[in-house]
Amino acid sequence: MMTVSGLEVAYGNVVGLRRLDLAVEAGQVQLILGSNGAGKSSALGAIAGSVRKRAGTVHLDGTDISRQRAWRVAQRGMVLVPEGRQIIGPLTVEENLRLGGYANRTGTAARILDEVYELFPILGERKDQAGGLLSGGQQQMLAFGRALMADPKVILLDEPSMGLAPVMVDRVLEAVTGIAARGIGVVMVEQNASALDIADEVRVLEQGLVVLEGTPAELRDDPRVISAFLGAA
Ligand SMILES: Nc1ncnc2c1ncn2[C@@H]1O[C@H](COP(=O)(O)OP(=O)(O)OP(=O)(O)O)[C@@H](O)[C@H]1O
C-alpha cells in the first residue's frame, strides 16, 4: 500500500538517513527501532513530506507522492503523529480532534469522531476540557484520534511511548494495535523495545542506516538488540 525506496536525508554534511527501503500493507505495524539521533524522525518526516529528501521515492497506492508537501500527503491518506504529540493545549479535546478532520477528504469526519470516542472512551468523557489538561498518555490517545479523523490509509507514529510510565506505554501500544486493526498501515519509530510486541516487522536504525531487519521474534534474541534496547548484555 505504501512503499519507500532508497530514501535519504541530509542536513548539510550531516547524513540523517541512508537508503531506507520499507513497505507497509493495510493492518500491518512496521517498526523502526533506534536510539537518540539514529534518524527516526528524519525517516518519518521525509516519508510524510515535512523533511526534504536527498534521494528516494515514496508511493501511496501506486501514486508517487515523493514531491508532495505534508498537507497534501495528509489529504491523500498518510498522516504523521509527531514526536511530543503537539496537542493544542488551550483548545478542547473535541476541537483538537476536529482539527484532524480538516484533512479528511472522504466525508467521514463526523462518523470517525464517534468511532474515536468509542476507541478511546476517556476522550469522550473529557471532550469539553482543554487538551493541555490531559495526562501524557491521554494526550497520545488524542494525537492518535486526531490522526484518525483524516481517515488515513497509513499512519506514521514518532515515538508514541516517549515520556510515559510503563503501564501507559502498554495502553498506548494497545491503541496502536487497535489502529492497525482498522485496516490502517502503521509505521512506528521507537526507542522503547516494548514496541517489538506489537510489530509485524522490525528494522534497527543506527546512524541513519538500517543495520538489522527481521521479525520481532528474530530480533528479540539478537545480541545487538538486547544490548542497545533491552538493557542487558
Ligand atoms: N535540522 C537539523 N539540522 C541538522 N542536523 C539534524 C537536523 N535534524 C536532525 N539532524 C541530525 O540528523 C541525525 C538524525 O536525527 P533524527 O532527529 O532523525 O534522529 P532521531 O532518531 O529521531 O532522534 P531522537 O530520538 O533524538 O528524536 C542526527 O545526527 C541529528 O543530529
The ligand as an SDF file (V2000), in Angstrom:
LIG
                    3D

 31 33  0  0  0  0  0  0  0  0999 V2000
   17.5050   20.1940   11.3940 N   0  0  0  0  0  0  0  0  0  0  0  0
   18.6470   19.5120   11.5160 C   0  0  0  0  0  0  0  0  0  0  0  0
   19.8330   20.0880   11.2340 N   0  0  0  0  0  0  0  0  0  0  0  0
   20.9960   19.4000   11.3590 C   0  0  0  0  0  0  0  0  0  0  0  0
   21.0830   18.1280   11.7590 N   0  0  0  0  0  0  0  0  0  0  0  0
   19.9300   17.4990   12.0610 C   0  0  0  0  0  0  0  0  0  0  0  0
   18.6530   18.1530   11.9700 C   0  0  0  0  0  0  0  0  0  0  0  0
   17.7060   17.2690   12.3400 N   0  0  0  0  0  0  0  0  0  0  0  0
   18.3500   16.1280   12.6440 C   0  0  0  0  0  0  0  0  0  0  0  0
   19.6800   16.2610   12.4810 N   0  0  0  0  0  0  0  0  0  0  0  0
   20.7020   15.2130   12.6850 C   0  0  0  0  0  0  0  0  0  0  0  0
   20.3330   14.0750   11.9100 O   0  0  0  0  0  0  0  0  0  0  0  0
   20.5550   12.8860   12.6460 C   0  0  0  0  0  0  0  0  0  0  0  0
   19.2460   12.1070   12.7850 C   0  0  0  0  0  0  0  0  0  0  0  0
   18.3250   12.8740   13.5780 O   0  0  0  0  0  0  0  0  0  0  0  0
   16.8330   12.4390   13.8760 P   0  0  0  0  0  0  0  0  0  0  0  0
   16.1750   13.5450   14.6330 O   0  0  0  0  0  0  0  0  0  0  0  0
   16.2010   11.9590   12.6500 O   0  0  0  0  0  0  0  0  0  0  0  0
   17.0600   11.1970   14.8500 O   0  0  0  0  0  0  0  0  0  0  0  0
   16.0430   10.5010   15.8260 P   0  0  0  0  0  0  0  0  0  0  0  0
   16.3760    9.0640   15.7700 O   0  0  0  0  0  0  0  0  0  0  0  0
   14.6600   10.9010   15.5140 O   0  0  0  0  0  0  0  0  0  0  0  0
   16.4580   11.0970   17.2240 O   0  0  0  0  0  0  0  0  0  0  0  0
   15.5740   11.4350   18.5090 P   0  0  0  0  0  0  0  0  0  0  0  0
   15.2210   10.1270   19.1030 O   0  0  0  0  0  0  0  0  0  0  0  0
   16.5280   12.2250   19.3680 O   0  0  0  0  0  0  0  0  0  0  0  0
   14.3970   12.2230   18.0360 O   0  0  0  0  0  0  0  0  0  0  0  0
   21.1740   13.2970   13.9530 C   0  0  0  0  0  0  0  0  0  0  0  0
   22.5510   13.2180   13.8240 O   0  0  0  0  0  0  0  0  0  0  0  0
   20.7400   14.7280   14.1240 C   0  0  0  0  0  0  0  0  0  0  0  0
   21.6470   15.4530   14.8860 O   0  0  0  0  0  0  0  0  0  0  0  0
  1  2  1  0
  2  3  1  0
  2  7  2  0
  3  4  2  0
  4  5  1  0
  5  6  2  0
  6  7  1  0
  6 10  1  0
  7  8  1  0
  8  9  2  0
  9 10  1  0
 10 11  1  0
 11 12  1  0
 11 30  1  0
 12 13  1  0
 13 14  1  0
 13 28  1  0
 14 15  1  0
 15 16  1  0
 16 17  2  0
 16 18  1  0
 16 19  1  0
 19 20  1  0
 20 21  2  0
 20 22  1  0
 20 23  1  0
 23 24  1  0
 24 25  2  0
 24 26  1  0
 24 27  1  0
 28 29  1  0
 28 30  1  0
 30 31  1  0
M  END
$$$$
